[in-house]
Structure formats: structure tokens, C-alpha cells
Amino acid sequence: MNKPITVAIVGLGNRGMYAYGSRILEKNDEIKVVAAADVDSERLALMAKNHNIDPKNCFNSADELIAQPKLADLLFICTQDKDHYKEAIEALKKGYHLILEKPISPSLKECKEIAQTAKKYDRQVLVCHVLRYTPFYSKLKEIVDSNVIGDIITVNAEECVGYWHQAHSFVRGNWRNTEESAPMILAKCCHDMDILLWLLDKKCVKLTSFGSLKHFKAEKAPKGAADRCFDCPADVRAKCPYDCEKFYLDGPRGIKAGAVNWPQKVVSVAPTVENVTEALKTGRFGRCVYHCDNDVVDNQIVNMLLEDDITVNFTMSAFNPTIRRTIRIRGCFGEILGDMEGHTITVTEFGKAPITYDTQTKESSRGGHGGGDTGLIQSIIDFFGYDKTSKAVTYIDKSIESHFVALAADYSRLNGGELVDMEEWTNRF
Amino acid sequence: MITVAILGAGARGRNAYGLKFSKFPDDIKVVAVADLDAEKLRICGDDHNIPENMRFTSGEEMLKQPKLADVLFVCTQDRDHFGHTMAGLEKGYDIVLEKPISPSLEECKAIAEKAAELGRKVLVCHVLRYTAFYTKLKDLIDTNTIGELVTVNAEEEVGYWHQAHSFVRGNWRNSVESSPMILAKCCHDMDILLWLIGKKCLKVSSFGSLKHFTADNAPEGSADRCCNCPEEIKKNCIFEVEKFYIDGPIGIKNGYTGWPRKVVEGKDPTVENVTEALRTGPYGRCVYKCDNDVVDNQIVNMRLEDNVTVNFTMSAFSEKINRTIRIRGTKGEIVADWGSDEIKLTVFGKKPEIFHPNNDASAGTGDTGGHGGGDMGLVKGVISLFANGIPSKSTTYIDKSIESHFVALAAEESRLNDGKVIDMEEWINKF
């Protein structure tokens, strides 16, 4: 590579600023941020300083950045879900290749249009399905593709959101409300849908789904509960696992235990015991989980029939002690059990002794989607810098499938579990 | 002391129940037996010193007699349950009925109605309920340790060789001859799920197929029987019979002479007679060339009352015969593995607690064979109910047991109709 790949980033939230921005900084010989935009001027200034960006290439809105003549080879779009569409279309017209944070868009019509525009202008759009780039899922893909367990027959996968993570992001936080962001099955589980389709490399033919917001609503509030944890009677708080003080202050992930990254950084820009306490007293993360304006589900199950009669069932559950994903893949000659939290994959060829792989690496322990964020950046360097395609890279026309499946599941759920024929569904948009 | 008549002296009638009665000579006594197979009839008759005039060569023969005992155990083939049970009820027997009740929902309903009409008890052998493992799970749920139940993920792992044995080569391979797999094998699971959760099922949808054990998947050049198959193909085929029955996981050379002894009907298995049976009998057939039609994988989505969601996987393709279950409630999670007898309970914010119900059960008999102690549990439950009038908390009667059959067959209806969603109320009213 003669000179580094140049990058513009719009949206400097947790993803744009840290997940990608910080990792690009570690690879500046090969990839470099040369332009950035955010509505928050403080964040913009911090980004400009960290990446040494020319002030004339810093903008107070994504639209403004995109309106300029093309400033870089690639554009990272890391804004809010509902803004992706307009920015992506304009940027493709400008000639950018795009790295697009998931979900592509909560509207399937818009997803399709982005894909069509990319084709028309002959640009690449890579969707940030970062799990594909993790050591864990890369290994799983390698094992499945090696055919060691024969044809895949049935898969059981679970996305265990974790009780406090659900309360944080999907009851009190940014993704609590479908109207404001996207249905849970898209916002959270398009990762899982993408991984399942990618691992199995088959199209989904039919699906059905059940699920609801069962618990985090007013009628489930303990008797005497207040609207905010700090106003709640001590005996009620003591029994409530969702009491905010238990997560953010005292618990194993609490600020008092020295945890200062996510999710503390979401609660307070400068997380200290004082700042977090203050934010909980007045801000949205101190609200009672039974008295929020949330409407996304806390449990959903999806049954899928893929090509060649492969069956897949998937569970999304809010109610788990820890955040984890598990997968059980059954083939005609063996089975694979994967536990992302433990980083382990156990392969048993029938009649033989099981083999367990430990996929833990320095990167995967560091967080960032189990090493996926770093993996994505490396793949972008390989792809745009050296013309090497990693197994994990797919373009938007493939990534879009996970969105069609996720939103078909949501449709099914909202219609009493109605059977959705995927071809018919896809043609609706 | 109660007296029992056994109808059908096969693996269930003779071994699972009959032999266990002998351990309670003061409480229960087998006084009559019937079987079509003379050898089985002789063996079971001798087990209990039953006089010749109380040994019958068919169920019909036995049921022609006046009532011979307090309780009738119906352990015949699935499709014969209805006739035998109806005749037994008419004769005045209380009945213990091997599952499934019947592959026909009309017949299931008719049995329940007849029992109600005549005021007789019909207990269905949902033996898993009587195990230390599921009893512990039931206790944990009923004592509200994890709050209100939200979603459950359960798996029935049939085991690759068990599938080949029972559902490809063996007695339950063909849905016309016996029942659909989801009923024959999984009505246990449906029953356990409904019993554990304690709610009715409202909607069901299901996908599944016989994907692997079909002629299309036969290796090129394979023969109709393993013993005729070319060496290099045999060597690479994990379903090859010698690997199972002679050398392998259930091999006679490893001293494995219990279930599945069906390979050599009635006789004590030896290397010689097993080898001979595999040369000529049904269990020596190529798994890709049998007259099987039951599925090898099926998934079921259920919505229960109060929006509890349940998904269930039945898979032929596992190394071990196992059941696993993951139960999520509003205050905690239970992850349980039947095969390792382990139940992990995590109340949110607290340290996980691990239980080993079969070890922990100090009052247990140590008998964990036969459905993890369930067969013994059922026998004790039967004694307690009929001899002492005390039903165990695992005991329910046919009006309740029938639900699992409606759900299982609704899942089958859905599967055969591409996953169509079945409304349970509408479904039940059809029959």
C-alpha cells in the first residue's frame, strides 16, 4: 500500500468515536480518519484532536460533510438508525464506498434502495455485522464449512441479552422504543440473523415468531414502587434486581468497583461516583423499569425453515444473569456446541471423542463485540488496501437478508405468529 | 395390596414396570399377563409365578374374562391402546396407560370421556414427571425462585444411534404403523413443558422433516444391509450396525445386554445371536434403505397463556441421548442438563447454585435407570394412589395428560402444512 486508506466518519457516538475511531487510530499506517461530523461540537472537537483532523474537514452535521466534494475513500455512517438512509444515498452518489453501521435502516424499502443505488453507482457498501469478524464466529464458520459434521440439519441459537443490559439499553436507554429506533429483533438480533444466515449459507424460506413485552410495564411494578429508584421505598428497592444503584454503583459492573467504560459512559460523559449518582437521580437511567416509555419486547422466539429443509430456532431473552450467545448446530455426522461467553466451541463427530476449541484472544477479551470491532477494521484494510476479501465480508445485497428476516419475524409476532413466506415478503418492498 | 394385570409384556410392560413390582411384594402383585409373543408371555408369567390360566395370548382374550385385577397396565403397541383401554374401562378396571394414549385425537378424547362416564381413573405413563430431576425443576418453579416464567427453550436430543435404532430401523420408524415422531417420542417433552409451566398452550407452529435417513443420502455403492456393504463404505458409515450392536456404544462386546435387546427378540443377547439377527433381521438394514418416514428433526414454537413463549427442538443428531432445558423468569434463570443431572439456578444479582437432583435426593433409591428413575417413580406413584389413595404431585389423570397429545399433534399438523399456525382452541374443538 502506497498511502493509507482515507476515511470520513459521520456520527461520533460510541460506535463512530470508539468502536471504530479508536481502532483506526491503532492502524494509522494503513487507514486514517481525514474528516468527521457530529451535531455535538464537544465530541467533534475531541475526535479532531485525537485524529489530528484538519479543522476545515470537521462538520456540524453529516449532511454538510456529505455535501462537500468527496473527501475520503470511505465513509463510515454511524448515526442514528433512522438517519442512515438519506446519508447513504447521498454519499453513494458522491462516489464514497460505505461502511454502514447496522441496522441498514428500519425500513425495508430503504434498505432495498440503498442496495440498488450502490449497484447503480458501482460502489461497495459493507454493513457492520461485526460478529462475523470475531475469533469465535470465524472459527465456527471454518468448522461448518469444513463439513466435519456433515450436512447441517437443525440449529438452536440463543441471544441472552442479560437482565441489566436489557434494562439499560431496551427499557431505560436508546433502543427502548420502536418508534424512536427499531424493533428489538432488528436493533439487537439482526446480528444473530446475519450470523445464522452467514454460517449456514442458505436463504430463509419461511418463518414464524411469538414474543411480547411481558415484564417491563406498569402492571408488573411492585406495590408501592415510585417512578424513580431513588424515590422508591427501601424495602421495595432491596427486593428489586433492576434497582439502578445495584447496576451502576454497587454491583460487579458498578462504578464503585472501578468500571468506567460502557455502560457507565452512557450514563455520564465523565463517569465518577458523584457524576453517575447525579445522573441516576435526574436522568433517564434512574427511572423505574416498570415506569418507562419502552415498548420493545423482552422475549421473542423465531422458527425458521431454510433452503434444503434446515430448521433453525432462535430465542431472544432479556432474562439472563449474563450477556451471552449460545449456539447448537446439528449435522448428520456430528454436532457443534458454541458458547460465546466462554469463548468455547465443542465439536463432536459421532462416535468419536469431543474436541474443544478455546477461541479467546487478547482482542476478544478486550471487548468490542468479542474482538469483532477490531476484526472489521482489519478486514476493511485488507479489502480496500490490498484487494483481499476475508470470508466475513459480504456486501449489502447479502447483508440485507438479515433485515428482511428480522422484520418478517416482527411482522409475524405482531400478527399472532402468522406464517411468513419470505419470497412473498421480500417482494412486498 | 393391589393386584395388577399386564397387557403387553415388552420392554415397557415386563421390564420398565413388571420387574419393579417385584420390589414391593407387600403392596402390589401381578396376577395376569397377556402378550401375542409366546416367549415374552412365558418370561413375564414366570417373573411373577402367574398360573397358566392367567396367561393370555392376546389382549382380547384377557379382556373377555371377568375383571381379573384392580389395575390394568396397557403396554401394547400405540395403535392398539384404544381398543384395549376402552374394553378395560368397560370391564371396570382403573388403567395405567403407556404413552402415547393413542395417535388419534378422537380416540384420546373418547378414552377420556369413557373414563369420566364410568368414574374410572386412567393414568398416562408420563414417567419423566416422576424423576428426581424434573421434580426438582418443578419445585424450583413452583416456589417462585425465578419469578414469573417468560420463555423456555427445551431440546430433546434423541441420539444418533438411538434414532437409527428406534426411528429408522425399529418399531417407531413409520408413522402409519405407530405414530408421528413428535407424538411417539416428544409427547414426554410436551407433557413436561405443560406440567412445569402450568399453563395451557394457545398457539403452535412447527417445521421439520426427514432430512437425512432417505435413499438420496445413501453413500454411492452401499448395499441394502450392512453385512453386504463394501468394506470401505462400512468403515466410513457411523450408522453401520456392527459399530452399534457389536463393538460400539451399545455393543454386546462391551457387555451391553440391556435395552435395546429388541435386536434379538426375547433371547439373552450373545455375540452369536446378535450377529445373526443383524444379518437377517430389521436392525441390520441400511439406514438409508428402510421403510421409515418419521422425521429426524423438528422445531416447535408455542405461545402459552400469559404470553409465555416456548421453543422446542427435537434432533436425531446428537452424540448422547439427552434433554436440556433453559427456563427464563423475571427474577432469574434455570439452565438444566438431564444427562449430567445438573440444574443451575441463577437468581439475578446472586451467585449461581448448582443441584444434582439424583445425588441430592437422600430419600432416593439410587435407581436412576429407566427414564432417570421415572419408571420407578411411576410404580411408586401407582402404589401410593391405588393402594393408599394418595396421589403424588406428579400424578395427573387423562383429562390433563391429553393436552400434550393435542399439542404434539397440532405441531404435526403445522409441520405438514408448511408451518401454519394452529390455534389450539380451534384445533381441540375439531375432535
Interface residues (C-beta under 8 A of the other chain):
Chain A: D151 I153 T154 N156 E158 Y163 W164 K206 L207 T208 S209 F210 G211 S212 K214 H215 K220 P241 K246 G251 D298 N299 Q300 I301 V302 N303 M304 L305 D308 D309 I310 T311 V312 N313 T315 S317 A318 F319 N320 P321 R328 R330 G331 C332 F333 G334 E335 T348 E349 F350 G351 P354 G416 G417 E418 L419
Chain B: E148 V150 T151 N153 E155 Y160 W161 K203 S205 S206 F207 G208 S209 K211 H212 N217 I238 K243 G248 P249 D296 N297 Q298 I299 V300 N301 M302 R303 D306 N307 V308 T309 V310 N311 T313 S315 A316 F317 S318 E319 R326 R328 G329 T330 K331 G332 E333 T346 V347 F348 G349 P352 D418 G419 K420 V421
